[in-house]
Amino acid sequence: MALHSLSEPAAPDLATREQEITLLLEVAKLMGRSGDPDAAIYRILGMMSQLLGLNRGRVLLPDPDTGKLRIRHAYGLTDAERDRGRYSLGEGVTGRVMKTGQIALIQDIDNEPEYLARAIDRATLPQETVAYIAVPIVQDEHAIGVLGVHRLRRRSRQFQDDLNVLRVIASMIGQVLRINQLIAERTAELVSENRYLKSALDTQGGQYGILGESPALKHVLKQVHRIADTQATVLITGDSGTGKEKVARMIHRISQRNARPFISLNCAAIPADLLESELFGHEKGAFTGASSAKTGKIALADGGTLFLDEIGDMPEALQSKILRVLQERVVQPIGGNRDIPVDVRIVAATHKNLQAAVNAGEFRLDLFYRLNVIPLHIPALRDRASDIRLLTRHFLDRFTHLHGWNVVLDERVLERLEAFDWPGNIRQLENVLERAVLLSSDGRITTALIDEILHEESRISPHEPSRTTGESSAQAVVNPAATVPNDDAQRTSVVRPYQRVHASEAERLLRAIEQSSGNKTRAALGLGLTPRQLRYRLKKLGIEAT
């Protein structure tokens, strides 16, 4: 096969130059406005034939299943001819161009043994000397396809002029293909995410804004569905940011009370001297400033549900009054002298250990038993790490729409998010992702950006251990042989901030596991890690520790 090798050509005439400029301008327009690559490339090949006499243009691309080159786009070829145009890498003129990335110029196809005439039978071509030109379509310095054309050798146009134009056209077609590939990838990603989110929304809690498929969350949702239609009081426990209010709203919405009000009150957010008025209301003149009567939250929730968030922070003087509401189903406004009957279901929530508060004399035992008829514990995000990917997609979709930015995640970002301990739970994850969207550049959230954000989150985390000035997180290590704390607060107090995984850690991790007699939980706590952080590091380092 003869590769391109020509003597210095004559300068093109004015008509030839105008034809080339016309062709390139039209191709540029097609690239800018066409959302259909098949139509765009067909039009490009057609104009090459009509304006420059470069006939039967075809674009050959590798078949994703077989790897063989096949004609994907063509002008002036029948369906049968397109179907016959298949070549192995290095086979024939076209396969050689794909393999070598070099231009091929066959000035007479009848005198070139490697020209196979496979797609187009020689008898259908003009009965005179026919040339064939093939140029590689290149992306990132690699051939991704081949652009081939026929032309009559006797034409006055110089071969070099055709080669120059075909190089430019091949580059433009490569851009069309690249843009289409990017659109297809992004579309597939969005379709996958939408399908994933829709699947999550179709689950028991998805339509109520509670996303997750982990066993721990499914157990809670199963309990919610079982008790929603009862009249029993519910006590929801769990760390801050786990979604306790969403669960309370879900209980209300799937209960028979859903047509009546859902009233929410955060007991920790209202000063103690105002909380009683908020709950019970007051009569006009009941106290200084009470210029008119006010209906309390309990009465407003009549027939519906009252959600008392952070009830563990309720002053002891009010606890006895709430107990009376639960026992007698009546409420008396401040300054009033008559009881008002109420039909209200109370759902309470707290991040505190109320049993410990009872033992310490900080919470009434009888109220605790009245509230704790149906206990629901919402798992922390670290205990449902398998839901992080779903939640991340959900928040990313929300914030890209909210801020009008089209942002995608780099490949390993989800791994970084899954390895973090999330002391602030879902609320913290939500904040981190919104910050990442706003700080992202070039439409991507990179691992470097997430590492920076998570490191900053670790510094402000309530679970970070105290350090001496200048002590690095890698140095804040507890003796692995030390006694494992029994209290949850002590456990989290030795957890260190998020740090990148380094190969130099391997020996230290293995030594800690060995000193802990193979107990990874004990080893993790000794290293200032959670067990999940330790497992993540072992996985990243390729360590199989028994």
C-alpha positions as CSV (number, residue, x, y, z in Angstrom):
1,M,0.0,0.0,0.0
2,A,1.3,3.4,-0.9
3,L,1.2,5.9,1.9
4,H,0.9,9.6,1.1
5,S,4.0,10.9,-0.8
6,L,3.6,13.7,-3.3
7,S,5.8,16.3,-4.9
8,E,5.1,20.0,-4.3
9,P,1.6,20.8,-5.7
10,A,0.6,23.8,-7.7
11,A,-1.2,26.6,-5.9
12,P,-5.0,26.1,-6.0
13,D,-7.0,28.4,-8.2
14,L,-9.5,30.9,-6.9
15,A,-12.6,28.7,-7.7
16,T,-11.0,25.8,-5.8
17,R,-10.3,28.0,-2.8
18,E,-13.9,29.3,-2.7
19,Q,-15.2,25.8,-2.8
20,E,-13.1,24.8,0.1
21,I,-14.0,27.8,2.1
22,T,-17.7,27.2,1.4
23,L,-17.4,23.6,2.5
24,L,-15.6,24.4,5.7
25,L,-18.1,27.2,6.6
26,E,-21.0,24.9,6.1
27,V,-19.4,22.1,8.2
28,A,-18.7,24.6,11.0
29,K,-22.4,25.6,10.9
30,L,-23.5,22.0,11.1
31,M,-21.2,21.4,14.1
32,G,-22.7,24.4,15.9
33,R,-26.4,23.6,15.5
34,S,-26.9,19.9,14.9
35,G,-28.1,17.8,17.7
36,D,-28.2,14.8,15.3
37,P,-24.7,13.5,14.5
38,D,-26.0,11.1,11.8
39,A,-27.6,13.9,9.9
40,A,-24.7,16.2,10.4
41,I,-22.1,13.8,9.1
42,Y,-24.3,12.7,6.2
43,R,-24.6,16.4,5.2
44,I,-20.8,16.9,5.4
45,L,-20.1,13.9,3.2
46,G,-22.7,15.1,0.7
47,M,-21.2,18.5,0.4
48,M,-17.7,17.0,-0.1
49,S,-19.1,15.1,-3.1
50,Q,-21.1,18.0,-4.5
51,L,-18.4,20.8,-4.0
52,L,-15.1,18.9,-4.4
53,G,-15.9,15.7,-6.2
54,L,-14.8,13.6,-3.2
55,N,-17.4,10.9,-3.8
56,R,-18.9,8.0,-1.8
57,G,-17.5,9.3,1.5
58,R,-17.7,7.0,4.4
59,V,-16.8,7.1,8.1
60,L,-15.7,3.8,9.6
61,L,-15.7,3.3,13.4
62,P,-14.9,0.3,15.5
63,D,-17.8,-2.0,16.3
64,P,-18.2,-2.0,20.1
65,D,-18.9,-5.8,20.1
66,T,-16.4,-7.1,17.6
67,G,-13.8,-4.4,17.4
68,K,-13.9,-4.5,13.6
69,L,-14.1,-1.3,11.6
70,R,-17.5,-0.9,10.0
71,I,-19.1,1.8,7.9
72,R,-21.3,3.9,10.3
73,H,-21.9,7.0,8.2
74,A,-21.9,7.2,4.4
75,Y,-23.0,9.2,1.4
76,G,-23.8,7.6,-2.0
77,L,-23.6,4.0,-0.7
78,T,-26.4,1.5,-0.6
79,D,-27.4,-0.4,2.5
80,A,-25.8,-3.5,1.2
81,E,-22.5,-1.7,0.4
82,R,-22.4,-0.2,3.9
83,D,-23.0,-3.6,5.4
84,R,-20.1,-5.1,3.4
85,G,-17.7,-2.4,4.6
86,R,-16.2,-4.3,7.6
87,Y,-12.4,-4.6,8.2
88,S,-10.2,-6.0,10.9
89,L,-7.5,-3.8,12.3
90,G,-4.7,-3.7,9.7
91,E,-6.8,-5.3,7.0
92,G,-6.8,-3.6,3.6
93,V,-6.1,0.1,3.0
94,T,-8.7,1.2,5.5
95,G,-7.6,-1.2,8.3
96,R,-4.0,-0.1,7.8
97,V,-4.9,3.5,8.2
98,M,-6.7,2.8,11.5
99,K,-3.8,0.7,12.8
100,T,-1.0,3.1,11.8
101,G,-2.8,6.4,12.1
102,Q,-1.2,7.4,8.7
103,I,-2.9,8.9,5.6
104,A,-3.3,6.5,2.6
105,L,-3.5,7.8,-1.0
106,I,-4.1,5.2,-3.6
107,Q,-3.9,7.0,-7.0
108,D,-5.2,3.9,-8.9
109,I,-7.2,1.4,-7.0
110,D,-6.8,-1.2,-9.8
111,N,-3.0,-1.3,-9.2
112,E,-3.1,-1.6,-5.4
113,P,-3.3,-5.2,-4.1
114,E,-4.3,-4.1,-0.6
115,Y,-7.3,-2.2,-1.9
116,L,-10.0,-4.9,-1.3
117,A,-13.0,-3.3,-3.1
118,R,-15.1,-5.0,-0.4
119,A,-17.8,-2.4,0.2
120,I,-18.2,-1.1,-3.4
121,D,-17.8,-3.4,-6.3
122,R,-15.4,-2.2,-8.9
123,A,-17.9,-2.6,-11.7
124,T,-20.2,0.0,-10.1
125,L,-17.4,2.7,-10.3
126,P,-16.6,4.8,-13.3
127,Q,-14.6,2.8,-15.9
128,E,-11.6,5.1,-15.7
129,T,-8.8,5.6,-13.2
130,V,-10.3,5.9,-9.7
131,A,-8.3,7.0,-6.6
132,Y,-9.0,6.3,-3.0
133,I,-8.0,8.5,-0.1
134,A,-8.3,7.5,3.6
135,V,-7.4,9.7,6.5
136,P,-7.5,8.8,10.3
137,I,-10.0,10.5,12.6
138,V,-7.9,11.4,15.6
139,Q,-8.8,12.1,19.2
140,D,-6.1,12.6,21.9
141,E,-3.4,11.5,19.4
142,H,-5.1,8.2,18.7
143,A,-7.1,7.1,15.7
144,I,-10.7,6.5,16.6
145,G,-12.0,6.0,13.0
146,V,-11.3,6.5,9.3
147,L,-12.7,8.9,6.7
148,G,-12.5,7.5,3.2
149,V,-13.5,8.9,-0.2
150,H,-13.2,8.1,-3.9
151,R,-12.2,10.6,-6.6
152,L,-11.4,10.5,-10.3
153,R,-7.7,10.7,-10.9
154,R,-8.2,12.9,-14.0
155,R,-9.7,15.8,-12.1
156,S,-7.7,19.0,-12.3
157,R,-7.7,19.4,-8.5
158,Q,-4.5,18.6,-6.8
159,F,-4.4,15.5,-4.6
160,Q,-2.6,17.6,-1.9
161,D,-5.6,20.0,-1.8
162,D,-7.9,17.1,-1.2
163,L,-5.6,15.8,1.5
164,N,-5.5,19.2,3.3
165,V,-9.3,19.5,3.2
166,L,-9.8,15.9,4.3
167,R,-7.6,16.4,7.3
168,V,-9.6,19.3,8.5
169,I,-12.9,17.5,7.7
170,A,-11.8,14.4,9.6
171,S,-10.9,16.6,12.6
172,M,-14.3,18.3,12.5
173,I,-16.1,14.9,12.2
174,G,-14.0,13.8,15.2
175,Q,-15.4,16.7,17.2
176,V,-18.9,15.9,16.2
177,L,-18.4,12.3,17.4
178,R,-16.8,13.5,20.6
179,I,-19.6,15.9,21.4
180,N,-22.1,13.2,20.7
181,Q,-20.2,10.8,22.9
182,L,-20.2,13.3,25.8
183,I,-23.9,14.0,25.4
184,A,-24.6,10.3,25.3
185,E,-22.6,9.6,28.4
186,R,-24.1,12.5,30.3
187,T,-27.6,11.5,29.1
188,A,-27.0,7.9,30.2
189,E,-25.7,9.1,33.5
190,L,-28.8,11.3,34.1
191,V,-31.1,8.5,33.0
192,S,-29.4,6.1,35.4
193,E,-29.5,8.6,38.2
194,N,-33.2,9.4,37.5
195,R,-34.1,5.7,37.4
196,Y,-32.1,5.2,40.6
197,L,-33.9,8.1,42.4
198,K,-37.3,7.0,41.1
199,S,-36.6,3.5,42.4
200,A,-35.8,5.1,45.8
201,L,-38.8,7.3,45.7
202,D,-41.0,4.2,45.1
203,T,-39.8,2.6,48.3
204,Q,-41.7,2.8,51.6
205,G,-40.2,6.2,52.6
206,G,-39.1,7.8,49.4
207,Q,-42.3,9.7,48.7
208,Y,-42.0,11.2,52.2
209,G,-38.4,12.4,51.6
210,I,-36.7,9.6,53.4
211,L,-34.2,8.0,51.0
212,G,-32.3,4.8,51.6
213,E,-32.2,1.1,51.0
214,S,-30.1,0.0,53.9
215,P,-31.4,-2.8,56.2
216,A,-31.2,-0.4,59.2
217,L,-33.5,2.2,57.5
218,K,-35.8,-0.4,56.1
219,H,-36.4,-1.7,59.6
220,V,-37.4,1.7,60.8
221,L,-39.8,2.3,57.8
222,K,-41.4,-1.1,58.4
223,Q,-42.0,-0.1,62.0
224,V,-43.4,3.3,60.9
225,H,-46.0,1.6,58.6
226,R,-47.0,-0.8,61.4
227,I,-47.7,1.9,64.0
228,A,-48.8,4.9,61.9
229,D,-52.5,4.2,62.2
230,T,-52.5,3.6,66.0
231,Q,-53.1,6.4,68.5
232,A,-50.0,5.5,70.6
233,T,-47.4,8.1,71.5
234,V,-44.1,7.7,69.6
235,L,-40.6,8.6,70.9
236,I,-38.1,9.0,68.1
237,T,-34.4,8.9,69.1
238,G,-31.3,9.4,67.1
239,D,-28.4,11.8,66.5
240,S,-28.9,15.3,65.2
241,G,-29.3,15.4,61.4
242,T,-30.7,11.9,61.0
243,G,-34.1,13.0,59.8
244,K,-36.3,12.6,62.9
245,E,-38.8,15.2,61.8
246,K,-39.2,13.6,58.4
247,V,-40.1,10.4,60.1
248,A,-42.6,12.2,62.3
249,R,-44.2,13.8,59.3
250,M,-44.3,10.4,57.5
251,I,-46.1,8.9,60.6
252,H,-48.7,11.7,60.3
253,R,-49.2,11.5,56.5
254,I,-49.9,7.8,56.4
255,S,-52.1,7.9,59.5
256,Q,-55.9,8.6,59.6
257,R,-55.0,12.0,61.0
258,N,-53.4,13.2,57.7
259,A,-56.3,15.6,56.9
260,R,-55.7,17.5,60.1
261,P,-52.7,19.7,61.1
262,F,-49.2,18.6,61.7
263,I,-47.7,21.1,64.2
264,S,-44.0,21.1,64.9
265,L,-42.3,22.7,67.9
266,N,-38.6,22.6,68.8
267,C,-38.3,22.7,72.6
268,A,-34.7,23.6,72.5
269,A,-35.2,26.6,70.2
270,I,-37.6,28.5,72.4
271,P,-36.7,30.2,75.7
272,A,-38.1,28.4,78.7
273,D,-40.2,31.4,79.7
274,L,-41.9,31.5,76.3
275,L,-42.2,27.7,75.7
276,E,-45.3,27.3,78.0
277,S,-47.2,30.0,76.1
278,E,-46.2,28.4,72.8
279,L,-47.5,25.1,73.9
280,F,-50.6,26.0,75.9
281,G,-51.5,29.4,74.7
282,H,-52.7,32.2,77.0
283,E,-55.6,34.4,77.7
284,K,-55.6,38.2,77.2
285,G,-53.9,39.9,80.1
286,A,-52.4,36.7,81.5
287,F,-49.0,38.4,81.8
288,T,-47.3,41.6,80.8
289,G,-47.5,41.9,77.0
290,A,-50.4,39.5,76.6
291,S,-52.5,42.1,74.7
292,S,-54.7,39.4,73.1
293,A,-55.5,35.8,73.6
294,K,-53.3,33.2,71.8
295,T,-54.1,29.6,70.9
296,G,-51.3,27.2,71.8
297,K,-49.7,24.6,69.5
298,I,-51.4,21.8,71.3
299,A,-54.8,23.2,70.6
300,L,-53.8,24.0,67.0
301,A,-52.9,20.4,66.5
302,D,-56.4,19.2,67.6
303,G,-57.4,16.2,65.5
304,G,-53.8,15.9,64.1
305,T,-50.3,15.4,65.3
306,L,-48.0,17.5,67.6
307,F,-44.3,16.9,67.0
308,L,-42.2,17.9,70.0
309,D,-38.6,18.0,68.8
310,E,-35.7,17.9,71.4
311,I,-38.1,17.1,74.2
312,G,-35.1,16.2,76.3
313,D,-34.5,20.0,76.6
314,M,-38.0,20.7,78.0
315,P,-37.9,22.4,81.4
316,E,-38.9,20.2,84.3
317,A,-41.8,22.5,85.2
318,L,-43.4,21.9,81.8
319,Q,-42.9,18.2,81.8
320,S,-45.6,17.7,84.4
321,K,-48.1,19.8,82.2
322,I,-47.3,17.7,79.1
323,L,-47.8,14.6,81.2
324,R,-51.3,15.9,82.1
325,V,-52.1,16.4,78.4
326,L,-51.1,12.9,77.7
327,Q,-53.1,11.5,80.6
328,E,-56.3,13.6,80.5
329,R,-56.4,14.9,76.9
330,V,-57.1,18.5,78.1
331,V,-55.1,21.7,77.9
332,Q,-55.5,24.9,80.0
333,P,-54.1,28.2,78.6
334,I,-52.0,30.4,80.8
335,G,-54.4,32.7,82.7
336,G,-57.4,30.5,81.9
337,N,-59.6,28.7,84.4
338,R,-61.2,26.0,82.3
339,D,-59.8,22.9,80.6
340,I,-60.1,22.6,76.8
341,P,-60.5,19.0,75.5
342,V,-57.9,18.1,72.8
343,D,-57.6,15.1,70.5
344,V,-53.9,15.2,69.6
345,R,-51.3,12.5,69.0
346,I,-47.9,13.4,70.3
347,V,-44.7,12.3,68.5
348,A,-41.6,13.4,70.4
349,A,-38.0,13.3,69.4
350,T,-34.6,13.8,71.1
351,H,-30.9,13.2,70.4
352,K,-30.3,12.7,74.1
353,N,-30.4,9.5,76.1
354,L,-33.6,10.1,78.0
355,Q,-33.1,7.0,80.2
356,A,-29.8,8.4,81.3
357,A,-31.5,11.8,81.9
358,V,-34.1,10.0,84.1
359,N,-31.4,8.3,86.1
360,A,-29.7,11.7,86.6
361,G,-33.0,13.3,87.8
362,E,-33.2,15.6,84.8
363,F,-36.3,14.1,83.2
364,R,-39.5,12.8,84.7
365,L,-39.8,9.0,84.8
366,D,-43.6,9.0,84.4
367,L,-43.4,11.3,81.3
368,F,-40.6,9.1,79.9
369,Y,-42.9,6.0,80.1
370,R,-45.8,7.9,78.6
371,L,-43.7,9.1,75.6
372,N,-41.8,5.8,75.1
373,V,-44.9,3.7,74.2
374,I,-43.5,3.1,70.8
375,P,-39.8,3.8,70.5
376,L,-38.2,4.4,67.1
377,H,-34.5,4.8,66.8
378,I,-33.2,6.4,63.6
379,P,-29.8,5.0,62.6
380,A,-26.8,7.4,62.2
381,L,-25.5,7.8,58.6
382,R,-22.3,6.0,59.6
383,D,-24.6,3.0,60.3
384,R,-26.2,3.1,56.9
385,A,-23.2,3.9,54.8
386,S,-24.7,2.0,51.8
387,D,-27.3,4.8,51.5
388,I,-24.6,7.5,51.0
389,R,-24.5,7.0,47.2
390,L,-28.2,7.4,46.9
391,L,-28.4,10.4,49.1
392,T,-25.4,12.0,47.3
393,R,-27.2,11.6,43.9
394,H,-30.4,13.0,45.4
395,F,-28.7,16.1,46.8
396,L,-26.5,16.6,43.7
397,D,-29.6,16.5,41.6
398,R,-31.4,19.0,43.9
399,F,-28.5,21.5,44.0
400,T,-27.6,21.4,40.3
401,H,-31.2,22.3,39.6
402,L,-31.4,24.9,42.4
403,H,-28.2,26.7,41.4
404,G,-28.6,26.1,37.6
405,W,-25.2,24.3,37.4
406,N,-24.6,21.1,35.5
407,V,-22.2,19.3,37.8
408,V,-21.0,15.6,37.9
409,L,-18.8,13.7,40.3
410,D,-15.3,12.4,39.6
411,E,-14.9,8.7,39.8
412,R,-13.6,8.3,43.3
413,V,-15.7,11.0,45.1
414,L,-18.3,8.6,46.2
415,E,-15.6,6.4,47.9
416,R,-14.3,9.5,49.8
417,L,-17.9,10.3,51.0
418,E,-18.5,6.7,52.1
419,A,-15.2,6.6,54.1
420,F,-16.1,9.7,56.1
421,D,-17.7,9.3,59.5
422,W,-20.5,12.0,59.2
423,P,-20.9,13.1,62.8
424,G,-23.5,15.6,61.5
425,N,-25.3,12.8,59.6
426,I,-27.6,13.6,56.6
427,R,-27.7,17.3,57.3
428,Q,-23.9,17.4,57.2
429,L,-23.8,15.4,53.9
430,E,-26.3,17.8,52.4
431,N,-24.3,20.9,53.4
432,V,-21.0,19.3,52.1
433,L,-22.6,18.6,48.7
434,E,-24.1,22.0,48.3
435,R,-20.7,23.5,49.1
436,A,-19.0,21.2,46.6
437,V,-21.5,22.2,43.9
438,L,-20.9,25.9,44.5
439,L,-17.1,25.5,44.6
440,S,-16.8,23.1,41.7
441,S,-15.1,24.2,38.5
442,D,-15.4,22.9,34.9
443,G,-18.6,21.2,35.8
444,R,-16.9,18.5,38.0
445,I,-16.7,17.8,41.7
446,T,-13.1,16.5,42.0
447,T,-11.6,14.2,44.6
448,A,-9.2,17.0,45.6
449,L,-12.2,19.4,46.3
450,I,-14.0,16.8,48.4
451,D,-10.8,15.9,50.3
452,E,-10.4,19.6,51.1
453,I,-14.0,20.0,52.2
454,L,-14.0,16.8,54.3
455,H,-10.7,17.8,56.0
456,E,-12.3,21.2,56.9
457,E,-15.4,19.3,58.2
458,S,-13.2,17.1,60.4
459,R,-11.6,20.2,62.0
460,I,-15.0,21.5,63.1
461,S,-16.4,18.1,63.9
462,P,-17.8,17.7,67.5
463,H,-16.2,14.2,67.4
464,E,-12.6,15.5,66.9
465,P,-10.2,14.8,69.8
466,S,-8.4,17.6,71.5
467,R,-4.8,18.0,70.3
468,T,-1.8,19.8,71.5
469,T,-0.6,22.6,69.3
470,G,1.3,21.3,66.2
471,E,0.3,17.7,66.7
472,S,-0.8,16.1,63.4
473,S,-3.7,13.7,63.1
474,A,-1.4,11.0,62.2
475,Q,0.3,11.4,65.6
476,A,-2.8,11.4,67.6
477,V,-2.8,7.6,68.2
478,V,-4.0,5.8,71.2
479,N,-2.2,2.6,72.4
480,P,-4.0,-0.3,70.6
481,A,-3.7,-2.4,73.7
482,A,-5.6,0.2,75.8
483,T,-9.0,-0.7,77.1
484,V,-11.8,-0.2,74.6
485,P,-14.2,2.5,75.9
486,N,-17.7,1.2,76.7
487,D,-19.5,4.6,76.4
488,D,-20.5,5.8,73.0
489,A,-19.3,9.3,73.7
490,Q,-15.9,7.9,74.6
491,R,-15.8,5.9,71.5
492,T,-16.3,8.9,69.2
493,S,-14.0,11.1,71.2
494,V,-11.0,9.3,69.8
495,V,-12.0,9.4,66.2
496,R,-9.7,11.4,64.1
497,P,-10.6,13.7,61.1
498,Y,-10.8,12.4,57.6
499,Q,-7.3,12.0,56.0
500,R,-6.2,10.7,52.7
501,V,-4.9,7.1,52.5
502,H,-1.1,6.8,52.2
503,A,0.9,3.7,51.4
504,S,3.1,4.4,54.5
505,E,0.2,3.6,56.7
506,A,0.2,-0.1,55.9
507,E,2.7,-1.2,58.5
508,R,1.1,0.8,61.3
509,L,-2.4,-0.6,60.5
510,L,-1.2,-4.2,60.5
511,R,0.8,-3.7,63.7
512,A,-2.3,-2.3,65.4
513,I,-4.4,-5.2,64.3
514,E,-1.8,-7.7,65.5
515,Q,-1.5,-6.0,68.9
516,S,-5.3,-6.2,69.2
517,S,-5.2,-9.9,68.5
518,G,-7.0,-9.5,65.2
519,N,-9.9,-7.5,66.7
520,K,-10.4,-4.7,64.0
521,T,-12.8,-2.8,66.1
522,R,-10.3,-2.5,68.9
523,A,-7.5,-1.7,66.5
524,A,-9.6,1.0,64.8
525,L,-10.4,2.7,68.1
526,G,-6.8,2.5,69.2
527,L,-5.8,4.2,65.9
528,G,-8.3,7.0,66.4
529,L,-10.5,5.6,63.5
530,T,-14.0,4.2,63.2
531,P,-14.1,0.5,62.2
532,R,-15.5,1.6,58.8
533,Q,-12.6,4.0,58.3
534,L,-10.1,1.2,59.1
535,R,-11.8,-1.2,56.7
536,Y,-11.7,1.5,54.0
537,R,-8.0,2.0,54.5
538,L,-7.2,-1.7,54.4
539,K,-9.2,-2.0,51.2
540,K,-7.5,1.0,49.5
541,L,-4.1,-0.4,50.5
542,G,-4.9,-3.9,49.3
543,I,-4.4,-5.4,52.7
544,E,-6.0,-8.7,53.7
545,A,-5.9,-8.7,57.5
546,T,-7.4,-11.7,59.3
